[in-house]
């Protein structure tokens, strides 16, 4: 992965890039802390706006507060675009998409009613706290988890299809056994009961009344406990493999301190991107 840092030296773009995207300098840490405080305050404003006794008669105040924070985050987003070398890479990166999504709801609120509350999505931006608290090392663990989930998608898909078939069959059978007089008024409602029972949630709004229905429900509850453990085992097995692969990669990779290129062979003498000596 090649760094998105501007190539030119001693320019305002390079200086602001180091402040905005780097947390290793005092200015960079200060910028991230201020950004996190702004995010928390904006989320607090959104939550308080939904509390009737607090927001009543203060609609314009909360609207102005939201516009203020949206303006701040919009300016930040524009500056980020200005300082990066490859803008497309930032726009379609995880943080780039999160930054964009966090400001869109306020603009959509001018056209539609209600989208402003989706501004709470900017809570995702709190993930930047990993950089502020020097927790970047945990990003490697996040990569392991992502790899495990990706490698498990086929097995988990098959498992979910099996569960889907089970709840349809059990719901249909329960509809036949119990009928509308016991609350199972339709097959979709019976399937809803099967999902609630299988996941051991047990709302209790629908329950079987016949002996046969209760026996079937008991069987479904027991099966539910076993089913919960299946995806856990699948992901755990894949995480073990991903962790082993990550360990092997760390032994065979290097990073260029001059241009930021990662995944260089550990025995390389020069960077394949900028040619600098390692």
Phi and psi restraints in degrees (value plus and minus 20) as a CYANA .aco file:
   2 UNK   PHI    -111.1   -71.1
   2 UNK   PSI     119.4   159.4
   3 UNK   PHI     -83.2   -43.2
   3 UNK   PSI     126.0   166.0
   4 UNK   PHI    -114.3   -74.3
   4 UNK   PSI      -5.3    34.7
   5 UNK   PHI     -92.7   -52.7
   5 UNK   PSI     119.4   159.4
   6 UNK   PHI     -77.4   -37.4
   6 UNK   PSI     123.6   163.6
   7 UNK   PHI     -98.7   -58.7
   7 UNK   PSI     -51.2   -11.2
   8 UNK   PHI     -90.0   -50.0
   8 UNK   PSI     127.4   167.4
   9 UNK   PHI    -117.1   -77.1
   9 UNK   PSI     132.1   172.1
  10 UNK   PHI      32.9    72.9
  10 UNK   PSI      25.3    65.3
  11 UNK   PHI    -139.6   -99.6
  11 UNK   PSI     143.7   183.7
  12 UNK   PHI     -83.7   -43.7
  12 UNK   PSI     -51.6   -11.6
  13 UNK   PHI     -85.1   -45.1
  13 UNK   PSI     -63.5   -23.5
  14 UNK   PHI     -85.8   -45.8
  14 UNK   PSI     -62.5   -22.5
  15 UNK   PHI     -85.6   -45.6
  15 UNK   PSI     -64.5   -24.5
  16 UNK   PHI     -91.0   -51.0
  16 UNK   PSI     -50.0   -10.0
  17 UNK   PHI     -83.0   -43.0
  17 UNK   PSI     -64.4   -24.4
  18 UNK   PHI     -84.8   -44.8
  18 UNK   PSI     -51.5   -11.5
  19 UNK   PHI     -96.2   -56.2
  19 UNK   PSI     -65.3   -25.3
  20 UNK   PHI     -97.5   -57.5
  20 UNK   PSI     -61.0   -21.0
  21 UNK   PHI    -121.5   -81.5
  21 UNK   PSI     -26.3    13.7
  22 UNK   PHI    -134.1   -94.1
  22 UNK   PSI     120.0   160.0
  23 UNK   PHI    -135.8   -95.8
  23 UNK   PSI      -4.1    35.9
  24 UNK   PHI    -112.8   -72.8
  24 UNK   PSI     -26.1    13.9
  25 UNK   PHI    -132.6   -92.6
  25 UNK   PSI     136.5   176.5
  26 UNK   PHI     -76.7   -36.7
  26 UNK   PSI     -61.6   -21.6
  27 UNK   PHI     -86.2   -46.2
  27 UNK   PSI     -58.8   -18.8
  28 UNK   PHI     -85.4   -45.4
  28 UNK   PSI     -63.1   -23.1
  29 UNK   PHI     -85.0   -45.0
  29 UNK   PSI     -60.7   -20.7
  30 UNK   PHI     -83.1   -43.1
  30 UNK   PSI     -61.5   -21.5
  31 UNK   PHI     -81.4   -41.4
  31 UNK   PSI     -64.9   -24.9
  32 UNK   PHI     -86.3   -46.3
  32 UNK   PSI     -58.4   -18.4
  33 UNK   PHI     -85.1   -45.1
  33 UNK   PSI     -64.9   -24.9
  34 UNK   PHI     -81.4   -41.4
  34 UNK   PSI     -60.2   -20.2
  35 UNK   PHI     -83.9   -43.9
  35 UNK   PSI     -63.5   -23.5
  36 UNK   PHI     -84.9   -44.9
  36 UNK   PSI     -59.3   -19.3
  37 UNK   PHI     -83.2   -43.2
  37 UNK   PSI     -61.9   -21.9
  38 UNK   PHI     -83.4   -43.4
  38 UNK   PSI     -59.9   -19.9
  39 UNK   PHI     -84.0   -44.0
  39 UNK   PSI     -65.5   -25.5
  40 UNK   PHI     -82.8   -42.8
  40 UNK   PSI     -63.4   -23.4
  41 UNK   PHI     -84.5   -44.5
  41 UNK   PSI     -58.7   -18.7
  42 UNK   PHI     -87.5   -47.5
  42 UNK   PSI     -57.9   -17.9
  43 UNK   PHI     -86.2   -46.2
  43 UNK   PSI     -59.6   -19.6
  44 UNK   PHI     -82.2   -42.2
  44 UNK   PSI     -59.3   -19.3
  45 UNK   PHI     -83.8   -43.8
  45 UNK   PSI     -62.4   -22.4
  46 UNK   PHI     -83.4   -43.4
  46 UNK   PSI     -61.6   -21.6
  47 UNK   PHI     -88.0   -48.0
  47 UNK   PSI     -62.6   -22.6
  48 UNK   PHI     -86.6   -46.6
  48 UNK   PSI     -47.0    -7.0
  49 UNK   PHI     -85.8   -45.8
  49 UNK   PSI     -43.6    -3.6
  50 UNK   PHI    -107.7   -67.7
  50 UNK   PSI     -25.0    15.0
  51 UNK   PHI    -110.9   -70.9
  51 UNK   PSI      91.1   131.1
  52 UNK   PHI     -71.7   -31.7
  52 UNK   PSI     -75.9   -35.9
  53 UNK   PHI     -78.8   -38.8
  53 UNK   PSI     -47.9    -7.9
  54 UNK   PHI    -105.6   -65.6
  54 UNK   PSI     -63.4   -23.4
  55 UNK   PHI    -104.1   -64.1
  55 UNK   PSI     -36.8     3.2
  56 UNK   PHI     -81.6   -41.6
  56 UNK   PSI     103.3   143.3
  57 UNK   PHI      61.8   101.8
  57 UNK   PSI     -21.3    18.7
  58 UNK   PHI    -140.7  -100.7
  58 UNK   PSI       7.4    47.4
  59 UNK   PHI     -78.7   -38.7
  59 UNK   PSI     -64.3   -24.3
  60 UNK   PHI     -86.1   -46.1
  60 UNK   PSI     -55.5   -15.5
  61 UNK   PHI     -82.5   -42.5
  61 UNK   PSI     -70.1   -30.1
  62 UNK   PHI     -85.0   -45.0
  62 UNK   PSI     -54.4   -14.4
  63 UNK   PHI     -85.7   -45.7
  63 UNK   PSI     -61.8   -21.8
  64 UNK   PHI     -87.6   -47.6
  64 UNK   PSI     -57.4   -17.4
  65 UNK   PHI     -82.4   -42.4
  65 UNK   PSI     -64.1   -24.1
  66 UNK   PHI     -83.6   -43.6
  66 UNK   PSI     -61.2   -21.2
  67 UNK   PHI     -84.4   -44.4
  67 UNK   PSI     -56.6   -16.6
  68 UNK   PHI     -82.9   -42.9
  68 UNK   PSI     -69.5   -29.5
  69 UNK   PHI     -88.5   -48.5
  69 UNK   PSI     -56.1   -16.1
  70 UNK   PHI     -83.3   -43.3
  70 UNK   PSI     -58.6   -18.6
  71 UNK   PHI     -83.2   -43.2
  71 UNK   PSI     -62.0   -22.0
  72 UNK   PHI     -82.2   -42.2
  72 UNK   PSI     -68.5   -28.5
  73 UNK   PHI     -89.3   -49.3
  73 UNK   PSI     -49.6    -9.6
  74 UNK   PHI     -88.8   -48.8
  74 UNK   PSI     -63.3   -23.3
  75 UNK   PHI     -82.8   -42.8
  75 UNK   PSI     -62.1   -22.1
  76 UNK   PHI     -80.6   -40.6
  76 UNK   PSI     -62.7   -22.7
  77 UNK   PHI     -83.4   -43.4
  77 UNK   PSI     -62.7   -22.7
  78 UNK   PHI     -84.4   -44.4
  78 UNK   PSI     -62.4   -22.4
  79 UNK   PHI     -83.8   -43.8
  79 UNK   PSI     -60.4   -20.4
  80 UNK   PHI     -79.3   -39.3
  80 UNK   PSI     -61.8   -21.8
  81 UNK   PHI     -84.1   -44.1
  81 UNK   PSI     -55.6   -15.6
  82 UNK   PHI     -91.7   -51.7
  82 UNK   PSI     -52.3   -12.3
  83 UNK   PHI    -112.2   -72.2
  83 UNK   PSI     -39.4     0.6
  84 UNK   PHI     -96.8   -56.8
  84 UNK   PSI     133.1   173.1
  85 UNK   PHI     -98.7   -58.7
  85 UNK   PSI     -65.7   -25.7
  86 UNK   PHI    -132.7   -92.7
  86 UNK   PSI      81.1   121.1
  87 UNK   PHI     -84.5   -44.5
  87 UNK   PSI     -56.5   -16.5
  88 UNK   PHI     -81.5   -41.5
  88 UNK   PSI     -55.5   -15.5
  89 UNK   PHI     -84.5   -44.5
  89 UNK   PSI     -59.5   -19.5
  90 UNK   PHI     -93.2   -53.2
  90 UNK   PSI     -62.8   -22.8
  91 UNK   PHI     -77.7   -37.7
  91 UNK   PSI     -62.6   -22.6
  92 UNK   PHI    -117.7   -77.7
  92 UNK   PSI     -11.6    28.4
  93 UNK   PHI     -97.6   -57.6
  93 UNK   PSI     148.3   188.3
  94 UNK   PHI     -79.2   -39.2
  94 UNK   PSI     -72.1   -32.1
  95 UNK   PHI     -86.9   -46.9
  95 UNK   PSI     -54.2   -14.2
  96 UNK   PHI     -82.4   -42.4
  96 UNK   PSI     -63.9   -23.9
  97 UNK   PHI     -86.9   -46.9
  97 UNK   PSI     -59.9   -19.9
  98 UNK   PHI     -83.8   -43.8
  98 UNK   PSI     -63.1   -23.1
  99 UNK   PHI     -80.5   -40.5
  99 UNK   PSI     -60.0   -20.0
 100 UNK   PHI     -90.1   -50.1
 100 UNK   PSI     -64.7   -24.7
 101 UNK   PHI     -82.5   -42.5
 101 UNK   PSI     -51.5   -11.5
 102 UNK   PHI     -91.3   -51.3
 102 UNK   PSI     -39.2     0.8
 103 UNK   PHI    -126.6   -86.6
 103 UNK   PSI     -36.7     3.3
 104 UNK   PHI     -83.6   -43.6
 104 UNK   PSI     -62.9   -22.9
 105 UNK   PHI     -74.7   -34.7
 105 UNK   PSI     -57.6   -17.6
 106 UNK   PHI     -85.9   -45.9
 106 UNK   PSI     -59.4   -19.4
 107 UNK   PHI     -89.4   -49.4
 107 UNK   PSI     -56.0   -16.0
 108 UNK   PHI     -87.9   -47.9
 108 UNK   PSI     -44.6    -4.6
 109 UNK   PHI     -83.5   -43.5
 109 UNK   PSI     -42.0    -2.0
 110 UNK   PHI     -92.9   -52.9
 110 UNK   PSI     -39.5     0.5
 111 UNK   PHI    -125.3   -85.3
 111 UNK   PSI     -53.3   -13.3
 112 UNK   PHI    -147.8  -107.8
 112 UNK   PSI     142.5   182.5
 113 UNK   PHI    -117.4   -77.4
 113 UNK   PSI     106.7   146.7
 114 UNK   PHI      89.4   129.4
 114 UNK   PSI     -49.2    -9.2
 115 UNK   PHI     -81.1   -41.1
 115 UNK   PSI     -39.4     0.6
 116 UNK   PHI     -80.3   -40.3
 116 UNK   PSI     -46.7    -6.7
 117 UNK   PHI     -91.5   -51.5
 117 UNK   PSI     -39.6     0.4
 118 UNK   PHI     -92.8   -52.8
 118 UNK   PSI     -26.1    13.9
 119 UNK   PHI     -82.2   -42.2
 119 UNK   PSI     -35.2     4.8
 120 UNK   PHI     -81.7   -41.7
 120 UNK   PSI     -34.4     5.6
 121 UNK   PHI     -81.4   -41.4
 121 UNK   PSI     -38.9     1.1
 122 UNK   PHI     -87.4   -47.4
 122 UNK   PSI     -26.4    13.6
 123 UNK   PHI     -79.9   -39.9
 123 UNK   PSI     -46.2    -6.2
 124 UNK   PHI     -80.6   -40.6
 124 UNK   PSI     -46.0    -6.0
 125 UNK   PHI     -89.5   -49.5
 125 UNK   PSI     -35.3     4.7
 126 UNK   PHI     -85.4   -45.4
 126 UNK   PSI     -32.0     8.0
 127 UNK   PHI     -81.7   -41.7
 127 UNK   PSI     -37.9     2.1
 128 UNK   PHI     -86.6   -46.6
 128 UNK   PSI     -30.6     9.4
 129 UNK   PHI     -82.0   -42.0
 129 UNK   PSI     -41.8    -1.8
 130 UNK   PHI     -78.2   -38.2
 130 UNK   PSI     -59.2   -19.2
 131 UNK   PHI     -93.0   -53.0
 131 UNK   PSI     -62.9   -22.9
 132 UNK   PHI     -83.1   -43.1
 132 UNK   PSI     -60.7   -20.7
 133 UNK   PHI    -111.0   -71.0
 133 UNK   PSI      -4.0    36.0
 134 UNK   PHI      38.4    78.4
 134 UNK   PSI      19.7    59.7
 135 UNK   PHI    -126.6   -86.6
 135 UNK   PSI       2.1    42.1
 136 UNK   PHI     -80.1   -40.1
 136 UNK   PSI     -48.0    -8.0
 137 UNK   PHI     -81.3   -41.3
 137 UNK   PSI     -44.2    -4.2
 138 UNK   PHI     -96.6   -56.6
 138 UNK   PSI     -33.3     6.7
 139 UNK   PHI     -84.7   -44.7
 139 UNK   PSI     -47.9    -7.9
 140 UNK   PHI     -84.2   -44.2
 140 UNK   PSI     -59.2   -19.2
 141 UNK   PHI     -86.8   -46.8
 141 UNK   PSI     -56.4   -16.4
 142 UNK   PHI     -84.1   -44.1
 142 UNK   PSI     -56.6   -16.6
 143 UNK   PHI     -85.7   -45.7
 143 UNK   PSI     -57.8   -17.8
 144 UNK   PHI     -82.7   -42.7
 144 UNK   PSI     -64.5   -24.5
 145 UNK   PHI     -83.7   -43.7
 145 UNK   PSI     -61.6   -21.6
 146 UNK   PHI     -82.6   -42.6
 146 UNK   PSI     -62.6   -22.6
 147 UNK   PHI     -83.5   -43.5
 147 UNK   PSI     -61.3   -21.3
 148 UNK   PHI     -83.8   -43.8
 148 UNK   PSI     -63.4   -23.4
 149 UNK   PHI     -85.2   -45.2
 149 UNK   PSI     -59.8   -19.8
 150 UNK   PHI     -85.6   -45.6
 150 UNK   PSI     -62.2   -22.2
 151 UNK   PHI     -91.4   -51.4
 151 UNK   PSI     -40.2    -0.2
 152 UNK   PHI    -112.7   -72.7
 152 UNK   PSI     -21.9    18.1
 153 UNK   PHI     -81.7   -41.7
 153 UNK   PSI     -55.8   -15.8
 154 UNK   PHI     -89.2   -49.2
 154 UNK   PSI     -67.4   -27.4
 155 UNK   PHI     -83.4   -43.4
 155 UNK   PSI     -62.0   -22.0
 156 UNK   PHI     -86.9   -46.9
 156 UNK   PSI     -55.9   -15.9
 157 UNK   PHI     -82.6   -42.6
 157 UNK   PSI     -64.2   -24.2
 158 UNK   PHI     -82.4   -42.4
 158 UNK   PSI     -61.3   -21.3
 159 UNK   PHI     -82.5   -42.5
 159 UNK   PSI     -63.1   -23.1
 160 UNK   PHI     -87.0   -47.0
 160 UNK   PSI     -55.9   -15.9
 161 UNK   PHI     -83.2   -43.2
 161 UNK   PSI     -61.5   -21.5
 162 UNK   PHI     -81.7   -41.7
 162 UNK   PSI     -65.4   -25.4
 163 UNK   PHI     -82.8   -42.8
 163 UNK   PSI     -60.8   -20.8
 164 UNK   PHI     -79.8   -39.8
 164 UNK   PSI     -62.2   -22.2
 165 UNK   PHI     -86.0   -46.0
 165 UNK   PSI     -60.1   -20.1
 166 UNK   PHI     -81.8   -41.8
 166 UNK   PSI     -66.5   -26.5
 167 UNK   PHI     -88.8   -48.8
 167 UNK   PSI     -52.4   -12.4
 168 UNK   PHI     -86.9   -46.9
 168 UNK   PSI     -66.5   -26.5
 169 UNK   PHI     -85.1   -45.1
 169 UNK   PSI     -68.0   -28.0
 170 UNK   PHI     -86.1   -46.1
 170 UNK   PSI     -57.7   -17.7
 171 UNK   PHI     -85.1   -45.1
 171 UNK   PSI     -61.3   -21.3
 172 UNK   PHI     -85.8   -45.8
 172 UNK   PSI     -63.7   -23.7
 173 UNK   PHI     -82.9   -42.9
 173 UNK   PSI     -61.8   -21.8
 174 UNK   PHI     -85.8   -45.8
 174 UNK   PSI     -54.9   -14.9
 175 UNK   PHI     -83.0   -43.0
 175 UNK   PSI     -58.8   -18.8
 176 UNK   PHI     -90.3   -50.3
 176 UNK   PSI     -59.8   -19.8
 177 UNK   PHI     -93.1   -53.1
 177 UNK   PSI     -68.8   -28.8
 178 UNK   PHI    -107.0   -67.0
 178 UNK   PSI     -68.8   -28.8
 179 UNK   PHI      59.8    99.8
 179 UNK   PSI     155.2   195.2
 180 UNK   PHI     -85.9   -45.9
 180 UNK   PSI     -47.3    -7.3
 181 UNK   PHI     -86.3   -46.3
 181 UNK   PSI     -39.5     0.5
 182 UNK   PHI    -126.1   -86.1
 182 UNK   PSI      -5.0    35.0
 183 UNK   PHI      79.6   119.6
 183 UNK   PSI     -32.1     7.9
 184 UNK   PHI    -109.8   -69.8
 184 UNK   PSI      54.5    94.5
 185 UNK   PHI     -99.0   -59.0
 185 UNK   PSI     -36.6     3.4
 186 UNK   PHI    -176.4  -136.4
 186 UNK   PSI     144.9   184.9
 187 UNK   PHI     -86.2   -46.2
 187 UNK   PSI     -63.2   -23.2
 188 UNK   PHI     -77.8   -37.8
 188 UNK   PSI     -60.3   -20.3
 189 UNK   PHI     -87.4   -47.4
 189 UNK   PSI     -55.6   -15.6
 190 UNK   PHI     -88.3   -48.3
 190 UNK   PSI     -56.1   -16.1
 191 UNK   PHI     -85.6   -45.6
 191 UNK   PSI     -58.5   -18.5
 192 UNK   PHI     -78.4   -38.4
 192 UNK   PSI     -64.1   -24.1
 193 UNK   PHI     -81.5   -41.5
 193 UNK   PSI     -60.9   -20.9
 194 UNK   PHI     -83.8   -43.8
 194 UNK   PSI     -59.5   -19.5
 195 UNK   PHI     -85.4   -45.4
 195 UNK   PSI     -65.2   -25.2
 196 UNK   PHI     -81.9   -41.9
 196 UNK   PSI     -59.6   -19.6
 197 UNK   PHI     -92.8   -52.8
 197 UNK   PSI     -63.8   -23.8
 198 UNK   PHI     -83.3   -43.3
 198 UNK   PSI     -56.8   -16.8
 199 UNK   PHI    -103.2   -63.2
 199 UNK   PSI     -16.7    23.3
 200 UNK   PHI      40.9    80.9
 200 UNK   PSI       4.2    44.2
 201 UNK   PHI     -93.4   -53.4
 201 UNK   PSI     -71.8   -31.8
 202 UNK   PHI      42.7    82.7
 202 UNK   PSI      45.2    85.2
 203 UNK   PHI     -84.3   -44.3
 203 UNK   PSI     -55.2   -15.2
 204 UNK   PHI      66.3   106.3
 204 UNK   PSI     -16.4    23.6
 205 UNK   PHI     -92.5   -52.5
 205 UNK   PSI     -43.6    -3.6
 206 UNK   PHI    -151.2  -111.2
 206 UNK   PSI     114.2   154.2
 207 UNK   PHI    -168.4  -128.4
 207 UNK   PSI     123.8   163.8
 208 UNK   PHI     -89.6   -49.6
 208 UNK   PSI     125.4   165.4
 209 UNK   PHI    -131.2   -91.2
 209 UNK   PSI     -43.6    -3.6
 210 UNK   PHI    -105.8   -65.8
 210 UNK   PSI     139.8   179.8
 211 UNK   PHI     -84.2   -44.2
 211 UNK   PSI     -63.1   -23.1
 212 UNK   PHI     -85.2   -45.2
 212 UNK   PSI     -60.7   -20.7
 213 UNK   PHI     -85.0   -45.0
 213 UNK   PSI     -59.1   -19.1
 214 UNK   PHI     -88.2   -48.2
 214 UNK   PSI     -56.2   -16.2
 215 UNK   PHI     -85.7   -45.7
 215 UNK   PSI     -61.0   -21.0
 216 UNK   PHI     -85.8   -45.8
 216 UNK   PSI     -59.0   -19.0
 217 UNK   PHI     -84.5   -44.5
 217 UNK   PSI     -59.8   -19.8
 218 UNK   PHI     -82.0   -42.0
 218 UNK   PSI     -62.4   -22.4
 219 UNK   PHI     -83.0   -43.0
 219 UNK   PSI     -61.7   -21.7
 220 UNK   PHI     -85.8   -45.8
 220 UNK   PSI     -55.9   -15.9
 221 UNK   PHI     -84.5   -44.5
 221 UNK   PSI     -63.3   -23.3
 222 UNK   PHI     -84.2   -44.2
 222 UNK   PSI     -63.0   -23.0
 223 UNK   PHI     -81.9   -41.9
 223 UNK   PSI     -55.3   -15.3
 224 UNK   PHI     -79.9   -39.9
 224 UNK   PSI     -60.7   -20.7
 225 UNK   PHI     -82.4   -42.4
 225 UNK   PSI     -59.1   -19.1
 226 UNK   PHI     -89.9   -49.9
 226 UNK   PSI     -58.0   -18.0
 227 UNK   PHI     -87.3   -47.3
 227 UNK   PSI     -54.7   -14.7
 228 UNK   PHI     -80.2   -40.2
 228 UNK   PSI     -53.7   -13.7
 229 UNK   PHI     -97.9   -57.9
 229 UNK   PSI     -39.0     1.0
 230 UNK   PHI     -84.1   -44.1
 230 UNK   PSI     -74.9   -34.9
 231 UNK   PHI     -82.6   -42.6
 231 UNK   PSI     -50.7   -10.7
 232 UNK   PHI     -81.7   -41.7
 232 UNK   PSI     -64.7   -24.7
 233 UNK   PHI     -85.3   -45.3
 233 UNK   PSI     -59.0   -19.0
 234 UNK   PHI     -83.1   -43.1
 234 UNK   PSI     -69.2   -29.2
 235 UNK   PHI     -87.2   -47.2
 235 UNK   PSI     -58.6   -18.6
 236 UNK   PHI     -81.7   -41.7
 236 UNK   PSI     -62.9   -22.9
 237 UNK   PHI     -82.6   -42.6
 237 UNK   PSI     -62.3   -22.3
 238 UNK   PHI     -89.6   -49.6
 238 UNK   PSI     -53.1   -13.1
 239 UNK   PHI     -85.7   -45.7
 239 UNK   PSI     -56.8   -16.8
 240 UNK   PHI     -82.7   -42.7
 240 UNK   PSI     -64.2   -24.2
 241 UNK   PHI     -85.2   -45.2
 241 UNK   PSI     -62.0   -22.0
 242 UNK   PHI     -85.4   -45.4
 242 UNK   PSI     -57.3   -17.3
 243 UNK   PHI     -85.2   -45.2
 243 UNK   PSI     -61.4   -21.4
 244 UNK   PHI     -83.2   -43.2
 244 UNK   PSI     -61.1   -21.1
 245 UNK   PHI     -85.9   -45.9
 245 UNK   PSI     -59.9   -19.9
 246 UNK   PHI     -83.1   -43.1
 246 UNK   PSI     -60.3   -20.3
 247 UNK   PHI     -84.2   -44.2
 247 UNK   PSI     -62.4   -22.4
 248 UNK   PHI     -84.7   -44.7
 248 UNK   PSI     -59.6   -19.6
 249 UNK   PHI     -85.8   -45.8
 249 UNK   PSI     -57.5   -17.5
 250 UNK   PHI     -83.9   -43.9
 250 UNK   PSI     -45.5    -5.5
 251 UNK   PHI    -100.4   -60.4
 251 UNK   PSI     -36.1     3.9
 252 UNK   PHI    -143.0  -103.0
 252 UNK   PSI       1.8    41.8
 253 UNK   PHI    -151.3  -111.3
 253 UNK   PSI     133.6   173.6
 254 UNK   PHI    -160.4  -120.4
 254 UNK   PSI     146.3   186.3
 255 UNK   PHI    -150.2  -110.2
 255 UNK   PSI     115.6   155.6
 256 UNK   PHI    -101.1   -61.1
 256 UNK   PSI     104.7   144.7
 257 UNK   PHI     -99.3   -59.3
 257 UNK   PSI     -30.6     9.4
 258 UNK   PHI    -108.7   -68.7
 258 UNK   PSI     -65.3   -25.3
 259 UNK   PHI    -136.2   -96.2
 259 UNK   PSI     -28.4    11.6
 260 UNK   PHI      65.8   105.8
 260 UNK   PSI     -11.1    28.9
 261 UNK   PHI     -86.9   -46.9
 261 UNK   PSI     109.3   149.3
 262 UNK   PHI    -121.7   -81.7
 262 UNK   PSI     156.0   196.0
 263 UNK   PHI      40.7    80.7
 263 UNK   PSI      17.4    57.4
 264 UNK   PHI    -108.6   -68.6
 264 UNK   PSI     123.0   163.0
 265 UNK   PHI     -75.5   -35.5
 265 UNK   PSI     119.5   159.5
 266 UNK   PHI     -84.6   -44.6
 266 UNK   PSI     -42.7    -2.7
 267 UNK   PHI    -114.4   -74.4
 267 UNK   PSI      -9.3    30.7
 268 UNK   PHI     -93.5   -53.5
 268 UNK   PSI     121.8   161.8
 269 UNK   PHI    -116.2   -76.2
 269 UNK   PSI     -45.4    -5.4
 270 UNK   PHI    -155.1  -115.1
 270 UNK   PSI     131.2   171.2
 271 UNK   PHI     -94.7   -54.7
 271 UNK   PSI     112.6   152.6
 272 UNK   PHI     -94.0   -54.0
 272 UNK   PSI     -31.7     8.3
 273 UNK   PHI    -114.8   -74.8
 273 UNK   PSI     -71.9   -31.9
 274 UNK   PHI    -128.9   -88.9
 274 UNK   PSI     -30.8     9.2
 275 UNK   PHI      61.7   101.7
 275 UNK   PSI     -16.1    23.9
 276 UNK   PHI     -91.2   -51.2
 276 UNK   PSI     131.5   171.5
 277 UNK   PHI     -94.9   -54.9
 277 UNK   PSI     115.8   155.8
